[in-house]
Amino acid sequence: AASDVYKRQYSIYIQNMPQLAELEDEVQQQNCILGVTENISVKKSQVFVAANVNDPQASQQRHLGFIGYDSSRPLANAITSKVTVAVIDSGIEYTHTDLTNRMWVDGSGNHGYNFVADNFSPLDDDGHGTHVSGIIAAEENNSFAVTGLTGSFVELMAIKVLDATGSGTSQNVHDGIQYAISNGADIINLSVESIGTNALMESAIRDAINAGIVVTMATGNQGQQMTATNVFAPGSLGPQLGGAISVASVDSQTGALSKFSNYSSTYAEIAAPGAESSNGANVGIMSTAIRNGFERIRGTSQSTPMVTASAALLIGYLKTKNIQYTPQAIETFIKRSGVVKSSILSSFVNGGDILHLGMLSSNLITYFEENPNPEPGNQFDGTKGSSATCHIN
C-alpha cells in the first residue's frame, strides 16, 4: 500500500446483489476505493504498490504511490502547454540525464542565473536544488534513475542562491525571485528556510503573487509549532497571501506528521511526503543527485516540490484549455479538490490536508468533462468542479 493509513479493505453486505462487474464499473472512478471483490475480511493492506514506470529507482519512490502518481497521468498526458518552474535553490545539475530534457533556456542559451557567483552558470555544487528538481520533473520512462511528478511540459529554471554548503542570503533569494518574475516563471519553488520574519523575501514573494506566479514554501525542519511569535521565513507567510502555499511534511509510511517538520493548523497550509519515515537511516525521499546520481534526502524541502508539481499539473491543464487563473485560484483548487483529509493531522496542518495528485487530476478532468466547451479566457476561481475527497480517521 502507498500507506497503511490510506489503503484498507472492508467487507460489506448488499441486498439484491448486482453482478460484480457492475460494481467494478461503478467504483472505477472513485479514488477513495481501490476496487471490489467478494467476501473479504476487514484488514489493512501491507503491500507496497510501485508506480507504473520503467525507471529503475522508481520502486524506491514510495511517495509516488502515496500521492496517486499513476492516477494523475491522464491529466499530465493531456497537457500541451509549457509550464516554467523556477527552482530558487543551490542550482540544478542541468547535465543530469534525468533533468537535461526538462531545463528552461533563455534566448542566449542560459538555464538561469547564479546569484552566488553573479554569472549565468547556475550549476549545482551542493545537491539540494538538483534533488528538489528531480521530485518535480525528473524524466519518466527513460529507464534511468527516478521519475518526477509532472512531465515533458515542465521547464525548470535554475536560480542559484545557495552556495556549495547550502547557505545563502535573503538578498540573493529576493533577487532570484525578481529574476523569475522578469523571465516569465509560472511557479516558484522555495525550499529554503530561516528563523524569524524577513522583509526582503516577503516583499519579493508579494511581487511574485501580484505578477500571477504561484509560490510554494517549506515550513522548515525545526520540529516546532509555528505561531504569530515563533515565525519562520518564508513559510509563515502562506496564510497572508493567496497563492503562496506553506508546505509541511508527512511520512509516506504512516501518513503522520514527520518529526522534523514545523507545523501549525494555521500556518502550515498543506502537507506532502518529505520522508518515508522519521525514524532510522536512509528513509528520505529518493530523487536526483549531482554527478548524475540519485539519493535520499528528507525534509520539508522535499515535500514542497510535490505541491509545486501539483500546481504545475493544474496550471498546465488550464493553459492548454486557454483558461485564465490567479495564484489564489490555484491554491484554492489544490486545497479543495487535490487532497485527502486526515483527522490525525488536523492539529498540525490546516484542515488535515495531505496532497493527492490522483484526487486533483480526477476532479479537474471531471469538471471539464461536465463543461466540455468553456469560453476561451474564462476566469478559473478554483471552486469549480468536484470537491470529492477522501477522509482518513
C-alpha positions as CSV (number, residue, x, y, z in Angstrom):
1,A,0.0,0.0,0.0
2,A,1.1,3.6,-0.5
3,S,0.3,4.0,3.2
4,D,-1.3,1.9,5.9
5,V,-3.4,5.0,6.6
6,Y,-4.8,5.1,3.1
7,K,-5.4,1.6,1.9
8,R,-7.9,-0.5,3.8
9,Q,-10.2,-3.4,3.0
10,Y,-13.8,-3.8,4.2
11,S,-16.4,-6.5,4.0
12,I,-20.0,-5.3,3.3
13,Y,-23.3,-7.0,2.6
14,I,-25.6,-5.7,-0.2
15,Q,-29.2,-6.8,-0.6
16,N,-30.3,-7.7,-4.1
17,M,-26.6,-8.1,-5.0
18,P,-25.7,-6.9,-8.5
19,Q,-23.2,-8.5,-10.7
20,L,-19.6,-8.0,-9.6
21,A,-18.7,-6.4,-12.9
22,E,-21.4,-3.8,-12.4
23,L,-19.9,-2.9,-9.1
24,E,-16.5,-2.7,-10.6
25,D,-17.7,-0.3,-13.2
26,E,-19.4,1.8,-10.6
27,V,-16.3,2.3,-8.4
28,Q,-13.8,2.6,-11.2
29,Q,-13.7,6.4,-11.0
30,Q,-13.7,6.5,-7.2
31,N,-10.3,7.5,-5.9
32,C,-11.2,6.5,-2.4
33,I,-11.9,2.9,-3.4
34,L,-9.2,0.6,-4.7
35,G,-11.6,-2.0,-6.0
36,V,-14.1,-4.6,-5.1
37,T,-14.0,-8.3,-4.5
38,E,-16.3,-10.9,-2.9
39,N,-16.4,-11.9,0.8
40,I,-13.2,-10.5,2.1
41,S,-12.2,-9.7,5.7
42,V,-11.5,-6.2,7.0
43,K,-7.8,-5.7,7.2
44,K,-5.0,-3.2,6.3
45,S,-3.2,-3.9,3.1
46,Q,0.6,-4.3,3.7
47,V,1.7,-4.4,0.0
48,F,3.6,-1.5,-1.4
49,V,2.4,-0.6,-4.9
50,A,5.2,0.8,-7.2
51,A,4.5,3.3,-9.9
52,N,3.9,2.1,-13.4
53,V,7.2,3.4,-14.9
54,N,10.4,1.7,-16.1
55,D,12.9,3.9,-14.2
56,P,14.9,1.5,-12.0
57,Q,14.8,3.6,-8.8
58,A,11.1,4.4,-9.0
59,S,10.3,1.3,-7.0
60,Q,12.1,3.0,-4.1
61,Q,10.0,6.2,-4.5
62,R,7.2,5.4,-2.1
63,H,5.8,8.9,-2.4
64,L,4.7,8.2,-5.9
65,G,2.0,5.7,-4.7
66,F,1.3,7.7,-1.6
67,I,0.1,10.8,-3.6
68,G,-1.5,9.0,-6.5
69,Y,1.1,9.4,-9.3
70,D,-0.3,6.8,-11.6
71,S,-3.8,8.2,-11.5
72,S,-2.5,11.7,-12.3
73,R,-1.1,10.5,-15.7
74,P,-4.3,11.1,-17.7
75,L,-4.1,14.8,-16.7
76,A,-0.4,15.1,-17.4
77,N,-0.8,13.4,-20.8
78,A,-3.5,15.9,-21.8
79,I,-1.2,18.9,-21.2
80,T,0.3,20.6,-24.3
81,S,1.3,24.0,-22.9
82,K,4.6,24.6,-21.2
83,V,4.9,25.5,-17.5
84,T,8.0,27.2,-16.2
85,V,9.0,26.3,-12.7
86,A,11.7,28.4,-11.1
87,V,13.7,26.4,-8.6
88,I,15.3,29.0,-6.3
89,D,17.9,26.9,-4.5
90,S,21.5,25.7,-4.9
91,G,21.2,25.5,-8.6
92,I,20.4,22.4,-10.8
93,E,22.8,19.9,-12.4
94,Y,21.3,20.6,-15.8
95,T,23.6,18.0,-17.4
96,H,21.9,15.2,-15.4
97,T,20.4,12.5,-17.6
98,D,17.0,12.8,-15.8
99,L,16.9,16.6,-15.9
100,T,18.7,17.8,-19.1
101,N,15.5,17.5,-21.2
102,R,13.5,19.4,-18.6
103,M,15.6,22.6,-18.5
104,W,14.3,26.1,-19.3
105,V,16.5,28.1,-21.6
106,D,16.5,31.8,-22.4
107,G,17.3,33.4,-25.8
108,S,21.0,33.2,-25.1
109,G,21.0,29.6,-24.2
110,N,21.2,30.1,-20.4
111,H,19.3,27.8,-18.0
112,G,19.0,30.5,-15.3
113,Y,21.3,32.7,-13.2
114,N,23.8,32.2,-10.4
115,F,23.4,34.9,-7.8
116,V,26.2,33.5,-5.6
117,A,28.9,34.0,-8.3
118,D,27.0,36.6,-10.3
119,N,27.1,34.8,-13.6
120,F,24.9,32.7,-16.0
121,S,26.2,29.3,-14.7
122,P,23.7,28.1,-12.1
123,L,25.2,24.6,-11.9
124,D,24.5,22.9,-8.6
125,D,27.6,22.2,-6.4
126,D,25.6,21.3,-3.2
127,G,22.9,18.8,-4.5
128,H,19.9,20.3,-2.8
129,G,18.4,22.0,-5.8
130,T,19.0,19.0,-8.0
131,H,17.2,16.8,-5.6
132,V,14.2,19.2,-5.4
133,S,14.1,19.5,-9.2
134,G,14.0,15.7,-9.7
135,I,11.0,15.4,-7.4
136,I,9.2,17.9,-9.7
137,A,10.3,16.8,-13.1
138,A,12.8,14.0,-13.4
139,E,12.2,12.4,-16.8
140,E,9.9,9.4,-16.6
141,N,10.2,6.2,-18.5
142,N,13.7,6.7,-19.8
143,S,15.0,3.6,-18.0
144,F,17.3,5.7,-15.8
145,A,17.3,6.5,-12.1
146,V,14.0,8.1,-10.9
147,T,10.8,9.6,-12.1
148,G,9.3,13.1,-11.4
149,L,5.7,14.0,-10.7
150,T,5.0,16.1,-13.8
151,G,6.2,15.5,-17.4
152,S,7.7,17.0,-20.5
153,F,5.5,20.1,-20.3
154,V,7.6,21.4,-17.4
155,E,10.6,23.6,-17.9
156,L,13.0,24.0,-14.9
157,M,14.5,27.5,-14.5
158,A,17.7,27.2,-12.4
159,I,18.2,30.1,-10.0
160,K,21.2,29.6,-7.7
161,V,21.0,31.5,-4.4
162,L,22.7,28.9,-2.1
163,D,26.4,28.1,-2.2
164,A,28.2,24.7,-2.0
165,T,27.3,24.4,1.7
166,G,23.6,25.0,1.1
167,S,23.8,28.5,2.7
168,G,22.8,31.9,1.2
169,T,21.4,35.3,1.9
170,S,17.9,36.8,1.8
171,Q,19.2,39.4,-0.7
172,N,20.0,36.6,-3.1
173,V,16.6,35.0,-2.6
174,H,15.0,38.3,-3.2
175,D,17.0,38.9,-6.4
176,G,16.3,35.3,-7.5
177,I,12.6,35.8,-7.2
178,Q,12.8,39.0,-9.2
179,Y,14.7,37.1,-11.9
180,A,11.9,34.5,-12.0
181,I,9.3,37.3,-12.3
182,S,11.2,39.0,-15.1
183,N,11.7,35.8,-17.1
184,G,8.2,34.5,-17.1
185,A,8.1,31.8,-14.4
186,D,4.6,30.3,-13.7
187,I,5.6,28.8,-10.3
188,I,8.4,29.5,-7.8
189,N,9.7,26.7,-5.5
190,L,11.3,28.0,-2.3
191,S,12.7,25.0,-0.4
192,V,14.6,27.4,1.9
193,E,14.1,28.4,5.5
194,S,15.3,30.9,8.1
195,I,14.1,31.8,11.6
196,G,12.1,35.0,12.0
197,T,10.5,37.3,9.5
198,N,12.4,38.6,6.5
199,A,11.2,41.7,4.7
200,L,13.3,41.2,1.6
201,M,11.9,37.7,0.9
202,E,8.4,38.7,1.8
203,S,8.5,41.7,-0.5
204,A,9.7,39.7,-3.4
205,I,7.1,36.9,-2.8
206,R,4.3,39.6,-2.8
207,D,5.7,40.8,-6.1
208,A,5.6,37.3,-7.5
209,I,2.0,36.8,-6.4
210,N,1.0,40.1,-7.9
211,A,2.7,39.0,-11.1
212,G,0.5,35.9,-11.3
213,I,3.1,33.4,-10.0
214,V,2.3,30.6,-7.6
215,V,4.9,30.3,-4.8
216,T,5.4,27.2,-2.7
217,M,7.4,27.4,0.5
218,A,8.8,25.0,3.1
219,T,7.6,25.3,6.6
220,G,11.0,24.4,7.9
221,N,12.7,21.5,9.8
222,Q,12.9,22.5,13.4
223,G,10.0,20.3,14.5
224,Q,8.4,23.4,16.1
225,Q,4.9,24.8,16.2
226,M,4.6,27.9,14.1
227,T,2.9,30.8,15.8
228,A,2.5,34.5,15.5
229,T,5.6,34.9,17.6
230,N,7.5,31.8,16.5
231,V,7.9,32.7,12.9
232,F,9.9,31.1,10.0
233,A,10.6,32.7,6.7
234,P,9.3,32.3,4.2
235,G,6.9,29.5,5.4
236,S,4.9,31.6,7.8
237,L,3.9,33.9,5.1
238,G,1.5,31.5,3.4
239,P,-1.8,32.3,5.2
240,Q,-1.3,36.0,4.4
241,L,-1.1,35.6,0.7
242,G,-3.4,33.6,-1.5
243,G,-1.3,31.6,-4.0
244,A,1.7,31.4,-1.6
245,I,1.5,27.9,-0.2
246,S,3.2,26.7,3.0
247,V,4.1,23.0,3.0
248,A,4.7,20.7,5.9
249,S,6.0,17.1,5.8
250,V,4.4,13.8,6.5
251,D,6.0,10.3,6.4
252,S,4.8,8.2,3.5
253,Q,4.9,5.0,5.6
254,T,2.4,6.2,8.1
255,G,0.8,9.5,6.9
256,A,1.7,11.1,10.2
257,L,3.5,14.4,10.6
258,S,7.3,14.0,10.2
259,K,9.1,14.5,13.5
260,F,11.3,17.2,11.9
261,S,8.6,19.2,10.3
262,N,7.4,22.5,11.6
263,Y,3.7,22.5,12.0
264,S,0.6,24.7,12.7
265,S,-3.1,24.3,12.0
266,T,-2.9,27.9,10.8
267,Y,0.5,28.5,9.2
268,A,1.0,25.0,7.6
269,E,-1.5,25.0,4.8
270,I,-0.9,21.6,3.3
271,A,1.3,18.5,3.8
272,A,3.1,16.2,1.4
273,P,5.7,13.4,1.9
274,G,9.1,14.7,3.0
275,A,10.4,11.4,4.1
276,E,9.4,7.7,4.1
277,S,9.9,7.6,7.9
278,S,11.1,9.9,10.6
279,N,13.0,7.1,12.2
280,G,16.2,5.3,11.1
281,A,18.7,6.0,8.4
282,N,18.2,6.1,4.6
283,V,14.5,6.9,4.8
284,G,14.3,10.2,2.9
285,I,12.7,10.9,-0.4
286,M,14.5,9.3,-3.4
287,S,15.4,11.8,-6.2
288,T,18.1,13.0,-8.4
289,A,21.6,13.8,-7.1
290,I,24.6,15.7,-8.5
291,R,27.2,13.7,-10.5
292,N,24.4,12.1,-12.5
293,G,23.2,10.2,-9.5
294,F,20.3,9.6,-7.1
295,E,20.0,9.8,-3.3
296,R,17.6,10.0,-0.4
297,I,17.1,13.3,1.5
298,R,14.3,14.2,3.9
299,G,12.8,17.5,4.9
300,T,10.1,20.0,4.1
301,S,12.4,20.9,1.2
302,Q,11.2,17.6,-0.3
303,S,7.5,18.0,0.5
304,T,7.4,21.5,-1.1
305,P,8.3,20.4,-4.7
306,M,5.4,17.9,-4.5
307,V,3.0,20.7,-4.1
308,T,4.9,22.6,-6.8
309,A,4.2,19.6,-9.1
310,S,0.5,19.7,-8.3
311,A,0.4,23.4,-9.2
312,A,2.3,22.7,-12.5
313,L,-0.3,20.0,-13.4
314,L,-3.2,22.3,-12.7
315,I,-1.6,25.3,-14.5
316,G,-0.5,23.3,-17.5
317,Y,-4.1,21.9,-18.0
318,L,-5.6,25.4,-17.6
319,K,-3.1,26.9,-20.1
320,T,-3.9,24.1,-22.5
321,K,-7.6,24.9,-22.2
322,N,-6.8,28.7,-22.6
323,I,-8.4,29.3,-19.2
324,Q,-7.2,32.2,-17.1
325,Y,-6.4,31.8,-13.4
326,T,-4.9,33.6,-10.4
327,P,-2.4,32.2,-7.9
328,Q,-5.2,32.2,-5.3
329,A,-7.4,30.1,-7.6
330,I,-4.6,27.5,-7.9
331,E,-4.2,27.3,-4.1
332,T,-8.0,27.1,-3.7
333,F,-8.4,24.2,-6.1
334,I,-5.4,22.2,-4.7
335,K,-6.8,22.7,-1.1
336,R,-10.4,21.9,-2.1
337,S,-10.0,19.2,-4.7
338,G,-6.4,17.9,-4.5
339,V,-6.1,16.4,-1.0
340,V,-7.1,13.7,1.3
341,K,-8.1,14.8,4.8
342,S,-6.5,13.2,7.8
343,S,-8.1,13.6,11.3
344,I,-4.8,12.7,12.9
345,L,-3.1,15.6,11.1
346,S,-5.7,18.3,11.7
347,S,-3.9,19.7,14.8
348,F,-0.7,20.1,12.8
349,V,-1.8,21.1,9.3
350,N,-4.8,23.3,8.2
351,G,-7.7,21.0,7.5
352,G,-5.6,17.9,8.0
353,D,-4.9,18.2,4.2
354,I,-2.4,15.9,2.5
355,L,-1.7,16.4,-1.1
356,H,-3.1,13.8,-3.5
357,L,-2.4,14.2,-7.2
358,G,-4.9,11.5,-8.1
359,M,-7.7,13.4,-6.5
360,L,-6.6,16.7,-8.1
361,S,-6.4,15.1,-11.6
362,S,-9.7,13.2,-11.3
363,N,-11.6,16.2,-10.0
364,L,-10.2,18.6,-12.6
365,I,-10.9,16.3,-15.5
366,T,-14.4,15.6,-14.2
367,Y,-15.1,19.4,-14.2
368,F,-14.1,19.8,-17.8
369,E,-16.0,16.7,-18.9
370,E,-19.0,18.3,-17.4
371,N,-18.2,21.6,-19.0
372,P,-16.6,20.5,-22.3
373,N,-16.7,23.8,-24.2
374,P,-15.7,26.6,-21.7
375,E,-15.4,30.0,-23.3
376,P,-11.8,30.9,-24.1
377,G,-10.5,33.3,-21.5
378,N,-12.8,32.1,-18.7
379,Q,-11.6,33.0,-15.3
380,F,-10.9,29.9,-13.2
381,D,-11.5,30.7,-9.5
382,G,-10.6,27.3,-8.0
383,T,-14.0,26.5,-6.7
384,K,-15.3,25.0,-9.9
385,G,-15.7,21.2,-10.3
386,S,-15.9,18.4,-7.9
387,S,-14.6,18.6,-4.4
388,A,-14.7,14.9,-3.9
389,T,-12.1,13.8,-1.4
390,C,-11.1,11.0,1.0
391,H,-11.3,11.3,4.7
392,I,-8.9,9.4,7.0
393,N,-9.8,8.7,10.6
